[in-house]
């Protein structure tokens, strides 16, 4: 069974970068939609080549997210 990982990098300017690994097809986006809506608006979504492979293979994507002001 593949390991599922979500990593966040918070940059000094407050930008949050999200890296998702181990999800297939659209599973990455479905998983992260709630997390992203809590963090703020998505500025950019970049899918790797793995995101376009069949459901039997693993995907990953990097998603920079703009942090909401409190």
Rosetta blueprint (number, residue, H / E / L):
1 X L
2 X L
3 X L
4 X L
5 X E
6 X E
7 X E
8 X E
9 X E
10 X E
11 X L
12 X L
13 X L
14 X L
15 X L
16 X E
17 X E
18 X E
19 X E
20 X E
21 X E
22 X E
23 X E
24 X L
25 X L
26 X L
27 X H
28 X H
29 X H
30 X H
31 X H
32 X H
33 X H
34 X H
35 X H
36 X H
37 X H
38 X H
39 X H
40 X L
41 X L
42 X E
43 X L
44 X L
45 X L
46 X E
47 X E
48 X L
49 X H
50 X H
51 X H
52 X H
53 X L
54 X L
55 X L
56 X L
57 X L
58 X L
59 X E
60 X E
61 X E
62 X E
63 X E
64 X E
65 X E
66 X L
67 X L
68 X L
69 X L
70 X L
